[in-house]
Amino acid sequence: MKAMNLWLKGVRNRMKLELWWPLLAQKMTGHYQYYGISGNIRGLQSFYYHTEQLAFKWVNRRSQRKSYNWGQFNRFLSFNPLPKPKIYHFYALSKQK
């Protein structure tokens, strides 16, 4: 999460929101593809939740006045959704005797 926080902090003023939001979605998809193994859905859901919180934080720090409240941000997310957590690699857990 620290790396995501630093990336969001660095990119918030360098590009317009319309340009870096798809990059954030790509970063999240890559994270899910790498860490999306059987049994790790809670970790992926935690990553999604914290990334959403960080995105709200840094979107609102682009100027001296707030850009969004939570209702407006959720409306923005409904039109520009972030990818939801998904398991990409399924492994059968075998019992050993």
HELIX and SHEET records of a PDB file:
HELIX    1   1 LYS A    2  VAL A   11  1                                  10    
HELIX    2   2 LEU A   17  TYR A   35  1                                  19    
HELIX    3   3 ILE A   41  VAL A   59  1                                  19    
HELIX    4   4 TRP A   70  PHE A   79  1                                  10    
END                                                                             
